[in-house]
Amino acid sequence: MDFVAFVAVAVAIVLVQLLVAFTRKGSVATIGMTKQRIVLHAAAPPDVVYSWLTQHCPAGYSVEDADPARRIVILSSRTTLFTLGFFYPTFVYAEGGGTRVAIGIKSKAFQYGPLPTRDHRKLAQALASLIQNHEGR
């Protein structure tokens, strides 16, 4: 395969992934918890934490879908120069006298490496700050 054909195939693959990332929508029905997850804990009741997540989404993220009965929120990040964006299935559970928040990550298109892990941790830190700020009120 010559160089021009190789570049053409690479560009086509990138364009298809971008198209998928821009058009893919997250849904509670189609995106479940992932193997890679970060768990946070809160002293507040689960219904209160769930409402914080759905009403005060951190900057740079949006709520794609939510199921109040099961306390599931699908958060998403937008496509950037470095990533194709992610869905973050977030499950809120009662735990003792407080709440456990499990945050997963699923790419909008195929990608791997350190960037998904970095973005996953970044959202977890933002949600931990959100919870801490609301609990301090």
Secondary structure, 3 states (H helix, E strand, C coil): CCHHHHHHHHHHHHHHHHHHHHHCCCCCCCCCCCCCEEEEEECCCHHHHHHHHHHCCCCCEEEEEEECCCCEEEEEECCCCCCCCEEEEEEEEEECCEEEEEEECEECCCCCCHHHHHHHHHHHHHHHHHHHHHHCC
